[in-house]
């Protein structure tokens, strides 16, 4: 079928809140996808790290099929036989104490905001409606009204106010700024271990460890948004492990289902979650048996098939190859695990032109913040597949 047919349907009947590359995908397997005309591409975005396990992983697919034939949804008005098992397996895997499941990353962020505010009032003793949460410049935690309200991306905020109060914004990677921003009303510091949407911005070594120490000293909850960085993407199960810490609250999502079904979770290593009582927070689909069965298998294959270790080794190899590209317009090549970026100097027409050229060569990636390309293939990628990708990347990006 002509891809323009499908593109035309989207343009005519859909909201124009995305600007995708004009490739119409039909099928996927591992690191590869095929369009409606049968052309094969390597996926170097992984649905923003939701497909760490690769497209259509057969074990996750089988889990979804089997559970969908038994029970898909009960709501939380009743119990199901998958939820408790998922709780237990996540807690053992991540050394967490409590889990609260939701459907999307943004819902997990909204959940944790509610939880830490109530903890601040009920446990820390903050006066009513005075709780503050510290966040970082150039953060990306989702697109709800509350979340875009504490974004520093004006494009995300323009036309959507008024916004929710109670947030203080500091520079990313600056522990002195964190220490200075804390007041008796501060209940939490929420931060991405690596800022993904900002362009794979990596903080100074030891940043999270120092931030954890500052939070502990001031009785402030440390929240790590690992929705993109978590579940193997950086070469560790959680990116916090690079700094040898455990956050008080950790947010995971995206790869928690391997791309099969929306599920996210708030993980707690503190008793923050215990402040929530029945009826105060929830979701009809949150913790449904289908999502839980899928997530249990998605986590299992990450571990059993050594995908996390592969991300560390292949990420180092991929980064070393990207660093060898000769192009005077490249400002920086950076990354951790298979979360990589090439940043160009401003004024060259933006990174999208390169993404479109790479698409023509059979490789799919996406620009961010105009001048940055992210490369984030599924964690199952092999050295031979990286070499295949680099032939095309070098061809497009090299300027002699």
C-alpha positions, -999 to 999 in steps of 0.1 A, spaced: 0 0 0 12 35 -7 25 51 25 10 84 14 -24 69 19 -18 63 56 0 97 60 -30 114 44 -54 97 69 -33 109 98 -32 144 85 -69 146 78 -83 130 109 -56 133 135 -45 161 158 -13 176 147 6 173 180 35 153 165 59 158 136 70 122 128 94 111 100 73 101 70 79 64 73 48 42 78 58 11 98 40 -22 95 60 -49 113 89 -53 137 113 -79 150 143 -74 173 161 -42 162 144 -42 128 112 -28 114 95 -29 80 73 -3 64 41 -9 44 61 -12 12 84 -39 27 115 -17 32 136 -28 61 150 -3 87 170 -5 119 152 11 148 176 34 167 150 50 189 132 20 205 101 41 210 120 64 234 134 33 252 101 15 256 113 -14 234 145 -23 252 138 -60 247 134 -56 210 103 -55 188 78 -83 194 99 -104 218 84 -139 215 83 -147 252 66 -114 261 42 -119 232 33 -154 245 27 -140 280 4 -114 266 -15 -140 245 -19 -164 274 -30 -138 299 -54 -122 275 -72 -155 271 -77 -158 309 -83 -123 324 -75 -88 313 -91 -64 337 -107 -65 371 -101 -29 383 -87 -26 418 -121 -32 433 -111 -69 432 -77 -86 435 -60 -106 407 -34 -134 407 -7 -114 388 -4 -81 408 11 -95 440 36 -116 420 47 -85 400 50 -66 433 72 -93 448 94 -97 417 100 -60 412 108 -55 449 133 -84 449 149 -72 417 153 -35 427 155 -38 465 123 -18 469 98 -20 497 66 -9 480 52 -6 445 23 14 431 14 6 395 0 30 369 -3 31 331 20 58 318 52 76 328 33 109 333 8 91 356 37 77 377 51 113 380 17 126 391 14 97 416 48 105 432 40 142 434 8 134 454 26 109 476 55 131 486 33 161 492 11 140 516 42 126 532 55 161 538 23 171 555 16 139 575 52 129 584 76 157 579 52 183 594 52 208 565 23 234 569 -8 228 548 -4 236 511 32 248 515 51 217 502 78 223 476 94 199 452 127 208 436 132 199 399 159 207 373 161 229 343 155 212 309 137 184 327 112 161 309 88 142 332 57 141 309 30 164 295 3 169 320 -6 204 331 12 200 364 43 186 347 46 211 319 41 238 345 76 230 360 92 225 326 117 251 313 108 243 277 86 273 266 73 253 236 58 228 261 43 255 283 30 281 258 -8 285 259 -14 259 287 -14 280 319 -23 286 346 1 261 362 3 242 395 24 259 421 48 243 445 79 236 423 114 252 424 137 249 394 175 246 397 203 238 372 209 202 364 240 186 378 246 213 404 246 200 439 254 234 454 222 248 438 203 219 453 216 226 488 208 263 485 173 257 472 162 235 501 139 251 528 119 236 557 90 233 532 110 211 507 96 176 506 114 161 475 140 165 448 129 149 415 156 144 388 164 123 358 198 104 362 204 114 326 182 139 309 169 121 278 146 145 260 171 173 267 196 154 245 213 128 267 227 152 292 250 134 316 256 150 350 291 152 366 304 120 382 291 114 417 262 139 412 235 115 423 255 103 453 261 139 465 224 147 459 214 117 479 236 128 508 221 163 507 186 150 507 192 126 536 208 155 557 177 176 551 150 150 554 141 154 517 129 125 495 151 118 465 129 108 435 147 94 404 127 94 372 141 63 355 113 60 330 138 63 301 171 55 319 159 24 338 156 -12 329 189 -17 313 192 13 290 224 27 305 241 -7 310 228 -11 346 193 -22 357 188 13 370 210 43 362 213 51 399 236 20 402 264 39 384 266 61 415 261 33 439 229 47 455 193 38 460 167 65 456 139 69 481 114 67 452 121 55 417 98 58 386 99 32 359 78 26 328 83 23 291 104 -9 289 85 -23 318 63 -40 293 88 -44 264 65 -22 242 35 -45 245 12 -27 269 12 6 289 24 1 324 45 22 348 53 20 385 64 40 415 90 21 435 95 31 471 125 24 494 110 45 521 76 44 537 63 73 517 37 52 500 21 42 533 6 77 536 -19 69 508 -51 55 520 -79 37 501 -97 60 478 -70 87 477 -53 76 444 -58 50 418 -65 40 382 -91 17 366 -64 0 345 -35 4 370 -22 -30 381 -45 -49 357 -36 -86 353 -27 -83 316 -2 -55 322 12 -74 352 17 -106 333 34 -88 305 57 -68 328 67 -99 348 79 -115 315 95 -83 302 116 -81 334 125 -117 333 139 -116 297 160 -85 305 178 -105 331 178 -140 317 190 -130 282 217 -107 296 203 -76 278 216 -52 305 252 -65 302 249 -63 264 238 -27 266 270 -19 285 293 -36 261 276 -26 229 270 9 241 307 14 247 315 0 213 288 22 196 300 53 214 336 47 203 326 44 167 304 75 168 333 95 183 354 87 152 331 104 128 348 133 110 325 163 109 336 198 121 299 206 128 297 180 155 300 197 189 300 166 211 294 128 211 282 114 245 263 86 261 261 59 287 251 23 277 228 24 247 216 60 254 238 80 230 237 114 213 255 134 187 251 171 191 258 196 163 267 232 166 238 256 161 232 272 127 236 242 104 199 237 97 192 214 126 196 176 131 164 166 114 180 168 80 204 141 91 176 120 105 158 122 71 190 112 53 196 83 77 160 72 71 167 70 34 197 48 42 175 24 63 182 37 98 155 54 120 164 79 147 150 112 159 162 146 166 157 164 199 162 200 209 168 208 172 206 201 171 209 167 187 204 131 173 197 104 198 208 68 191 190 43 213 185 9 197 170 -21 215 193 -37 240 195 -69 219 216 -52 192 248 -70 181 282 -58 171 275 -68 135 243 -47 136 262 -17 150 287 -20 122 259 -21 97 245 11 113 278 28 114 284 23 77 252 44 71 258 69 99 294 76 87 281 80 51 255 106 62 274 124 89 309 125 76 319 159 61 355 159 47 
